[in-house]
Amino acid sequence: MSATGVRFTIRRALTREEVAAALALRYEVFCVEQGVPRSEERDGRDHDALHLIAVDGAGQLLGTCRLVFVGRTVQFSRLAVARSARRQRIATALLSAADAETRAGGATRLVLHAQTYARELYERHGYEPRGPEFTEAGIEHVAMEKVL
């Protein structure tokens, strides 16, 4: 894929090193930039998750998200894009790949907790809010879902 000159590929993380790089990016975005405590960012579900990554032609990690399958529902979470790669449609590409992985895994519904500043991104991708806004890790969120 290419967006304003930045070429990238979205795929599953294939090695422990790639998962470790995804976790490091999440730490940078959530803990360093947003002040989320590490204990809340690392919730113990990463070993059960499918990790998607966005990488450039040199193999540099640009973005990540994770999918946790629970029956026919997938919990989409931990969407993070490197500061230097934002506004390049990487988040949108990760959302599309998550849809494809969800379908391929036999699930029909995705759920997530969106930071309220990103609500429109998820709405543009077909998610609908479920309930009132709430605070999670000190940040305003809204629960959202999408039926495929």
Secondary structure as UniProt FT lines:
FT   STRAND          2..3
FT   TURN            4..5
FT   STRAND          6..12
FT   HELIX           16..26
FT   HELIX           27..33
FT   HELIX           38..41
FT   HELIX           46..48
FT   STRAND          50..56
FT   TURN            57..58
FT   STRAND          61..70
FT   TURN            71..72
FT   STRAND          73..81
FT   HELIX           83..85
FT   TURN            86..87
FT   HELIX           90..104
FT   TURN            105..106
FT   STRAND          109..115
FT   HELIX           116..118
FT   HELIX           119..124
FT   TURN            125..126
FT   STRAND          128..129
FT   STRAND          134..136
FT   TURN            137..138
FT   STRAND          139..147
//
